[in-house]
Amino acid sequence: MTVETDVSEADVLGIQNGQRAFFTTLGDADTRWETEVRQVLPTPEVLNDVVLYKALLDVDNPDGKLRSQMTAQVFFVTGSAKDAVLVPVTALQTIPNSNERRSGERGKLAGKPPAAGGGGFMNADAAVPAESQRADPRQEAFTSARKANPDATVASVQVVDSAGVPQPRLILTGLRTRTQAEVLFGLEPGETVVTGTVAATAPPVGSSGPGNRPPPFMGR
């Protein structure tokens, strides 16, 4: 059988002859048919001002389960990873890149007058205790992982610690589907992340210490 599927002009440049693909049918979504792209037809169709190219995929059909005019949902494989740590996409918070952060900082400081005595940023930096300027091993590990994975995306997640309190953590992600992302650095299998909103309630007046801290609300 040959499956004909429509590919938008925005995606067609990422489809190549021989590329791995799979599809499911409307009547049997649990069966995945593995195949590959035989050809992308050069002449598109224009439907409602949308440009669509036909991709052809051949598949064996020994039992005759596939029939003409069946509806299929086709997935093209653009990357793969084995034994990867996965995290729900809903748990990810995008981190602005360094250029955006620097631009934001300049905008905030543009109207601020210099400190008394002309100390400026150099004096402020010099006033930081030497202990706080020491290299953080976690930061060094993250920087090394970033260099080893230059195409990775930096994101932040809320990881629930042993006390049940969400703690922010930077991670590196790789391949993504609509629902999950591959974690290249920053999370271990079995760790719990928050995928919704966390609301904290103030402790009663007069109470203190972590033992009196109310448990966080885990949103869904």
PyMOL commands that set and color helices and strands:
alter all, ss='L'
color gray80, all
select helices_A, chain A and resi 12-14+89-91+98-109+120-126+130-133+137-148+210-212
alter helices_A, ss='H'
color red, helices_A
select strands_A, chain A and resi 2-8+20-25+28-40+45-47+50-58+72-76+85-88+93-94+153-160+166-176+180-185
alter strands_A, ss='S'
color yellow, strands_A
deselect
rebuild
show_as cartoon
